[in-house]
Amino acid sequence: MEGSKRLSADDARLLELESVAIAGHTLKMVLLEPAGTPLDLDRLRESVDARLAAGSRGRERVALPAAHWVADDEFDIAAHVRRRDGTAGIDERGVWAVAGELMSERLDHRRPLWAFDVLGPLADGREAVVARIHHAMADGISCLRFLDDVMWEPSGDVPSPPRAAAVPAAGGPPGHELRRLPATLLRELGHRAGDSVLDRRIGAARELAFTTAPLAELKAIGASRPGRATVNDVLLASVSGGLRAWLTGAGERVGRLRAQVPVSLHHRDEGPADLGNRDSFLNVDLPLAEPDPLARLDRISTGTAVRKAAGDAQELHDLFHALARCPPLERAVERVTAGPHGFSLSISDVPGPRGALAVTGRPVEKLYSVAEPAQRHALRVSAISYAGTVGVGICTDPGALPGITGLADAISGSIDELRRAAIG
């Protein structure tokens, strides 16, 4: 195909994961501050269209069955940037509900795999933009690069934020080192995850819930510990405490849950054309049975520090790419590692824009990220930082795990508990 580019192995695999229950995209929810008039949809379309460069992934669709990216010769910006009918006058919880509906709707594979839906104006004058981007097009870090390229603009006199930096994968050099592999496999794959209440089949329906926390507070909690826990460690401990309270309140037994934590391997010097997926993961045990919030944090922090220092994420990335040369073996290993006894839930944490942003002149008040759950992993937690706050998004199939608004409240309560214990 002239002018086309084959999907990478990672991107193609993510496209193949679609099923009756899996739509395959990530979602970013942007809440805009109130204004006297509704967001100008035509202005937003013109701005996005002008910033989508020729040859951009945002102007390309997937040609099947050859699995190539090809230019969409019938590209129509109105099909990608639109206002959702029937959302005027809703409140923020109403936005959550509509965003859940959008999360369950598939992107049109005849077009480039992204869409921006404008919701509102809300009863209080705010509006929301719900951005969906297929995982075959971009991972967590490169999704933010795409939004930076086509939608964000600095708010007021705040300098334009730097591109989102990749989460460091390890302290050691990149590349697959066989001498480190046995220890990596033992840490990451050698422990069977216990039976979990989150091990449930899911359908296509989605329910979302959100909470926020000051980034400075999470940093202060981490800095108070002897090993100086990271913000990601504090987030994992907060989710652990929230799950402990939520599950106990529902009469469930709590023990150890194994969380899979995605790790971006993108480099800081990558350009705007470097979308697609380049990520790996770490598996971290969440000690839900531990009643002391600081003990939970310290155990998590110790575990993640060992994994980062040993370069586990890079080792796993190189291993799975090596296994791709032998598809039957790769599929067998993936069945084990991706199953409910490999891990119980996925928790991601992406560094977002540091400075305040706007969309067509409207300041961004809040930013949230949401990723899909998976079969037998019915809960997904995603965090993103923005201008001094951390937004936490929770996603599930409500038929599998009802009541996740309560979990969002419990995570907020867990952060408060950590703050009181760590810094008063």
Secondary structure, 3 states (H helix, E strand, C coil): CCCCEECCHHHHHHHHCCCCCCCCEEEEEEEECCCCCCCCHHHHHHHHHHHCCCCCHHHEEEECCCCEEEECCCCCHHHCEEECCCCCCCCHHHHHHHHHHHHHCCCCCCCCCEEEEEECCCCCCCEEEEEEEECCCECHHHHHHHHHHHCCEECCCCCCCCCCCCCCCCCCCCCCCCCCHHHHHHHHHCCCCCCCCCCCCCCCCCEEEEEEEEHHHHHHHHHCCCCCCCHHHHHHHHHHHHHHHHHHHCCCCCCEEEEEEEEECCCCCCCCCCCECCEEEEEEEEECCCCCHHHHHHHHHHHHHHHHHHCHHHHHHHHHHHHCCCHHHHHHHHHHHCCCCCCCEEEEEECCCCCCEEECCEEEEEEEEECCCECCECEEEEEEEECCEEEEEEEECCCCCCCHHHHHHHHHHHHHHHHHHHHC
